């Protein structure tokens, strides 16, 4: 007597995607490493803080926006004029800034992020400064 074998159903096994233990190799890099930011030039923080303070005084109406013209690009002066004009006339308190974060993507450029107390609330301010002829010049600003 001959017994015929019945076909069996295939079994599904859980696949393991973990690599087998072996020598540790460095992972391949998809892109080149980013350059490390340069250290702050010695007077960068002091000069940039002075310009930010000048911007706050323009925002409060204690200084005319034209005083920023010698230290900043034309777009920055226009932006400060518009922001100062949009503030309510009875200002609650003077604009003050806190928690200044300064980084240098290049030795001749600085990017700043800070919190500004403005009319009873806190708003974010982002700015960019470029070093030209030994002086820091304000080239971009946004208040969020």
C-alpha positions in Angstrom: 0.0 0.0 0.0 1.2 3.4 -1.0 0.6 6.4 1.1 0.4 9.7 -0.8 1.8 12.6 1.0 -0.6 15.5 1.3 0.9 18.9 0.6 1.4 21.1 3.6 0.8 24.8 3.8 3.8 26.9 4.1 4.5 28.4 7.5 5.1 32.1 7.9 7.9 33.0 10.2 8.7 36.3 11.7 11.6 37.9 9.9 14.3 39.4 11.9 15.8 42.6 10.5 18.5 42.9 13.1 22.0 42.4 11.7 24.0 39.5 13.0 26.7 40.4 15.5 30.0 41.2 13.8 32.7 43.8 13.7 31.6 47.3 14.4 32.1 49.6 11.5 31.6 53.3 11.1 28.3 54.2 9.4 28.6 55.7 5.9 27.9 59.4 5.8 25.3 60.6 3.4 26.5 64.2 3.4 29.7 65.9 4.4 29.9 67.0 8.1 28.8 70.5 8.7 31.5 73.0 9.7 31.7 73.7 13.4 30.6 77.3 14.2 33.5 79.7 14.8 34.0 81.1 18.3 32.5 84.5 19.0 34.8 87.3 17.8 35.8 89.2 21.0 33.6 92.3 20.5 30.7 90.6 18.6 28.4 90.1 21.6 29.0 93.6 22.9 28.5 95.3 19.6 25.4 93.3 18.7 23.8 93.8 22.1 24.2 97.6 21.6 22.5 97.5 18.2 19.7 95.4 19.7 19.3 97.9 22.5 19.2 100.7 19.9 16.5 98.8 18.0 14.4 98.5 21.2 14.7 102.3 21.7 13.5 102.9 18.2 10.6 100.5 18.8 9.6 102.5 21.9 9.8 105.8 20.1 12.7 107.0 22.3 14.9 107.3 19.2 14.1 108.1 15.6 14.4 105.2 13.1 17.0 107.2 11.2 19.5 106.5 13.9 19.6 102.9 12.8 20.5 103.8 9.3 24.2 104.1 10.0 24.3 100.6 11.5 21.9 98.6 9.4 20.5 97.9 6.0 17.7 99.9 4.5 15.3 96.9 4.9 15.9 96.8 8.6 15.2 100.5 9.1 11.9 100.1 7.1 10.9 97.1 9.1 11.5 98.9 12.5 9.5 101.9 11.2 6.5 99.6 10.4 6.7 97.7 13.7 7.0 100.8 15.7 4.0 102.4 13.9 1.8 99.3 14.6 2.3 99.5 18.4 -0.5 101.0 20.3 -0.1 104.6 21.3 -0.4 104.2 25.1 2.5 101.8 25.4 2.3 99.6 28.5 6.1 99.3 29.1 9.4 99.8 27.3 10.6 97.0 25.1 13.2 94.8 26.8 15.0 91.8 25.6 16.2 88.6 27.4 17.9 85.4 26.6 20.1 86.4 23.7 21.3 83.4 21.7 24.2 84.2 19.4 25.7 81.9 16.8 28.3 82.4 14.1 27.6 80.3 10.9 30.7 82.0 9.4 33.3 84.1 11.1 31.9 87.3 9.4 28.2 86.6 10.1 26.2 86.3 13.3 22.6 85.1 13.8 20.7 86.1 16.9 17.6 84.8 18.5 16.1 86.4 21.5 12.9 87.0 23.5 11.5 90.6 23.6 9.1 91.8 26.3 6.7 94.0 24.3 3.3 95.5 25.5 2.8 93.0 28.2 3.7 89.9 26.2 6.8 88.1 25.0 7.7 87.9 21.3 10.5 86.2 19.5 13.0 88.3 17.5 15.5 86.8 14.9 18.2 88.9 13.4 21.3 88.6 11.3 24.4 90.7 11.5 27.4 90.8 9.0 30.9 92.0 9.8 32.2 94.5 7.2 35.2 96.8 7.6 35.5 95.8 11.2 32.0 96.8 12.2 28.9 94.7 12.7 26.0 95.7 10.3 22.4 94.7 10.9 21.2 93.0 7.7 17.9 91.2 8.6 15.3 91.2 11.3 11.9 89.6 12.1 9.6 89.7 15.1 7.3 86.8 15.6 
